[in-house]
Amino acid sequence: MLNNFSNQNNQIQNKTNNSQNQANPAKTTEVGANLGQTIKKRRNELNMTQKDLADKLHISFQAVSKWENNESIPDSLTLKHIAEVLQTSSDNLLNGNKINLQENINLEKELSKISWGNLYGIVTKDIRGDVGSIYGDIRADIYGNVKGKIVGSVNNIYGNVEGNILGVVNGNISGYVGGKLLGLVKGRVEKGVRGKVLGTIIGNGIGIKKDKKTNHKTALN
C-alpha cells in the first residue's frame, strides 16, 4: 500500500514537471522569480515574516515560501489578496517587474490541461490540473477543479469543488463549492457554496448569505 502511495506521488511530480516544460519553462522561471522577489521585498519592508503573511491569507507559510523561492506562482485571484495584505496593488506587483498579467493567466491555462483521477494516500507535491475525488491527505495545493467530493484533506484549491466537502480544506477555495459543505474550510470560499452549508467556513466566506427560512447558507447571485 505504501508503495502505491509513493508511486502516485512520483507520478504527480513527473507529470507536473512535463506540463511545466511544455508551458515554456523559461517564462515560468522568469515570472516566478520576479514576482517571488517582489513579494519577499515588500513583505520585508512591512516587517512581516512568511508566517505573518500566510496567516493573513489563510494559507500555510510553505505556500509563501514556494512563491518566494520560485517553486510555484499564485493565481490571479490569490495575487489580488496578496496585494491587499502587502498594502499595494496587483498591477504594482506585476508591472514593477515587467510581468504581463495575461502571460500569467495563459500559463495557468496551460498547466491546467492535465486531468487526474481520484487521489488516495499522502501527496506532498502541488497538483496542476483537475482531479476526481480526494480521499487521501493532500499536503499541497491543487491548481484545478475537484470534480468529485473531498473526504480527506487538502491545502488550497485554485478552482472549484463540484461535489460535497466532508473533509477539511486547510486553505482557500478560489472558486465555488457546487455541493454541500459538511466539513471544514479554514480559509475563504471566494464564489460561495451552492449547496447547504452545515459545516464551517473559518474565513470570511465571500459570496455567502443566510436564508432566514431554512437557516442554510447559500451562494450570492
Phi, psi and omega per residue, in radians:
M1 nan -0.764 3.120
L2 -1.087 -0.628 3.107
N3 -1.113 -0.658 3.115
N4 -1.109 -0.740 3.123
F5 -1.111 -0.741 -3.138
S6 -1.116 -0.730 3.123
N7 -1.087 -0.711 -3.135
Q8 -1.124 -0.717 3.120
N9 -1.086 -0.756 3.136
N10 -1.148 -0.683 3.119
Q11 -1.107 -0.704 3.116
I12 -1.083 -0.788 -3.136
Q13 -1.098 -0.787 -3.105
N14 -1.144 -0.740 -3.101
K15 -1.211 -0.656 3.099
T16 -1.141 -0.745 3.122
N17 -1.066 -0.742 3.120
N18 -1.087 -0.709 3.125
S19 -1.113 -0.737 -3.132
Q20 -1.143 -0.635 3.121
N21 -1.159 -0.660 3.130
Q22 -1.239 -0.458 -3.076
A23 -1.651 0.697 3.068
N24 1.098 1.429 -3.069
P25 -1.081 -0.571 -3.137
A26 -1.105 -0.738 3.135
K27 -1.188 -0.712 3.106
T28 -1.002 -0.799 -3.121
T29 -1.121 -0.768 -3.094
E30 -1.145 -0.832 -3.132
V31 -1.091 -0.850 -3.102
G32 -1.091 -0.746 -3.102
A33 -1.137 -0.823 -3.117
N34 -1.113 -0.831 -3.120
L35 -1.159 -0.735 3.128
G36 -1.059 -0.716 3.121
Q37 -1.148 -0.668 3.129
T38 -1.160 -0.773 3.109
I39 -1.051 -0.805 -3.124
K40 -1.102 -0.777 -3.132
K41 -1.072 -0.819 -3.119
R42 -1.178 -0.658 3.105
R43 -1.073 -0.763 3.129
N44 -1.158 -0.621 3.114
E45 -1.087 -0.533 3.137
L46 -1.640 0.146 3.133
N47 0.976 0.716 3.114
M48 -1.848 2.492 3.012
T49 -1.526 2.960 3.062
Q50 -1.049 -0.652 3.136
K51 -1.175 -0.672 3.110
D52 -1.036 -0.825 -3.137
L53 -1.137 -0.739 -3.128
A54 -1.088 -0.737 -3.140
D55 -1.082 -0.687 -3.128
K56 -1.242 -0.437 3.138
L57 -1.663 -0.051 -3.113
H58 1.048 0.760 3.090
I59 -2.309 3.100 3.097
S60 -1.455 2.652 3.125
F61 -1.181 -0.379 3.089
Q62 -1.097 -0.590 3.115
A63 -1.132 -0.731 3.099
V64 -1.102 -0.740 3.131
S65 -1.050 -0.684 3.140
K66 -1.118 -0.716 3.108
W67 -1.077 -0.844 -3.042
E68 -1.249 -0.358 3.140
N69 -1.818 0.273 3.048
N70 1.076 0.641 3.102
E71 -1.793 -0.304 3.065
S72 -2.776 2.914 -3.106
I73 -2.195 2.244 3.093
P74 -1.167 2.552 3.105
D75 -1.309 3.025 -3.013
S76 -1.093 -0.617 3.140
L77 -1.227 -0.756 3.103
T78 -1.134 -0.644 3.122
L79 -1.037 -0.633 3.115
K80 -1.095 -0.747 3.132
H81 -1.206 -0.626 3.087
I82 -1.067 -0.771 -3.130
A83 -1.077 -0.704 3.132
E84 -1.096 -0.786 -3.132
V85 -1.161 -0.645 -3.120
L86 -1.513 0.142 3.041
Q87 1.008 0.826 3.094
T88 -2.547 -2.786 3.124
S89 -2.190 2.797 3.089
S90 -1.065 -0.681 3.140
D91 -1.075 -0.710 3.127
N92 -1.121 -0.716 3.127
L93 -1.133 -0.670 -3.091
L94 -1.459 -0.940 -3.056
N95 -1.201 -0.471 3.126
G96 -1.106 -0.353 3.141
N97 -2.060 0.307 3.107
K98 1.005 0.680 3.109
I99 -1.774 2.299 -3.137
N100 -1.593 2.180 -3.098
L101 -1.054 -0.648 -3.126
Q102 -1.122 -0.607 3.091
E103 -1.101 -0.691 3.137
N104 -1.149 -0.724 3.134
I105 -1.153 -0.752 3.120
N106 -1.097 -0.648 3.119
L107 -1.127 -0.726 3.115
E108 -1.058 -0.705 -3.136
K109 -1.140 -0.709 3.128
E110 -1.090 -0.736 -3.070
L111 -1.338 -0.220 -3.099
S112 -1.687 0.128 -3.102
K113 -1.305 -0.378 -3.136
I114 -1.275 2.500 3.103
S115 -2.180 2.359 -3.112
W116 -1.973 2.890 3.033
G117 -1.622 -2.633 3.104
N118 -1.255 2.605 -3.116
L119 -1.943 2.246 3.138
Y120 -2.186 2.846 3.036
G121 1.255 -2.698 -3.110
I122 -1.827 2.209 3.092
V123 -2.153 2.252 -3.077
T124 -2.025 0.030 3.140
K125 -1.861 2.445 3.050
D126 -1.002 2.481 -3.118
I127 -1.977 2.171 3.126
R128 -1.910 1.923 -3.082
G129 2.341 2.928 3.131
D130 -1.279 2.597 3.094
V131 -2.211 2.910 3.071
G132 -1.424 -2.124 3.076
S133 -1.651 2.711 3.131
I134 -1.925 1.989 3.111
Y135 -1.931 -0.261 -3.060
G136 -1.751 -2.879 3.131
D137 -1.847 1.731 -3.078
I138 -1.652 1.704 -3.092
R139 -1.565 0.901 -3.079
A140 -2.826 3.128 -3.135
D141 -1.711 2.664 3.064
I142 -2.001 2.084 3.098
Y143 -1.735 1.362 -3.086
G144 2.897 -3.039 -3.117
N145 -1.635 2.592 2.976
V146 -1.702 1.894 -3.042
K147 -1.302 -0.443 -3.113
G148 -1.886 -2.407 -3.096
K149 -1.940 2.915 3.078
I150 -2.005 1.958 3.093
V151 -1.835 -0.559 3.128
G152 -1.572 -2.358 -3.120
S153 -2.388 2.751 -3.133
V154 -2.727 2.742 3.093
N155 -1.396 -2.010 -3.140
N156 -1.568 2.598 3.066
I157 -2.134 1.986 3.123
Y158 -1.665 1.260 -3.085
G159 2.952 -2.806 -3.127
N160 -1.781 2.748 2.960
V161 -1.983 1.938 -3.015
E162 -1.481 -0.326 3.123
G163 -1.825 -2.781 3.141
N164 -1.468 2.687 3.019
I165 -1.923 1.919 3.080
L166 -1.866 -0.288 -3.108
G167 -1.744 -2.451 -3.034
V168 -2.229 2.310 2.947
V169 -1.898 1.994 -3.022
N170 -1.393 -0.118 -3.136
G171 -2.333 -2.386 -3.084
N172 -1.787 2.787 2.963
I173 -2.069 2.012 -3.040
S174 -1.330 -0.305 3.122
G175 -1.874 -2.432 -3.124
Y176 -1.982 2.929 2.972
V177 -1.912 2.037 -3.071
G178 -1.359 -0.494 -3.121
G179 -1.757 -2.636 3.134
K180 -1.530 2.591 3.034
L181 -1.851 1.749 -3.106
L182 -1.845 -0.219 -3.095
G183 -1.808 -2.355 -3.030
L184 -2.302 2.286 2.969
V185 -2.064 2.027 -3.056
K186 -1.407 -0.270 3.137
G187 -1.968 -2.379 -3.094
R188 -1.848 2.713 2.926
V189 -2.031 1.735 -2.919
E190 -1.081 -0.648 -3.063
K191 -1.960 0.320 2.991
G192 1.455 3.085 -3.137
V193 -2.018 2.152 -3.073
R194 -1.449 -0.384 3.069
G195 -1.704 -2.873 3.140
K196 -1.333 2.560 3.079
V197 -1.926 1.749 3.111
L198 -1.887 -0.088 3.104
G199 -1.734 -2.529 -3.038
T200 -2.329 2.388 2.969
I201 -2.040 1.948 -3.093
I202 -1.333 -0.589 3.105
G203 -1.183 -3.029 -3.034
N204 -1.304 -0.139 3.053
G205 1.056 0.831 -3.134
I206 -0.947 2.372 3.097
G207 1.485 0.227 -3.103
I208 -1.889 2.357 3.029
K209 -2.304 2.757 -3.090
K210 -1.855 2.251 3.104
D211 -1.460 2.062 -3.066
K212 -1.140 -0.518 -3.101
K213 -1.355 -0.774 -3.069
T214 -1.721 -0.225 -3.111
N215 1.147 0.298 3.112
H216 -1.741 2.698 3.093
K217 -1.775 2.372 3.140
T218 -2.371 3.012 -3.107
A219 -1.337 2.516 3.024
L220 -1.299 2.504 3.097
N221 -1.575 nan nan
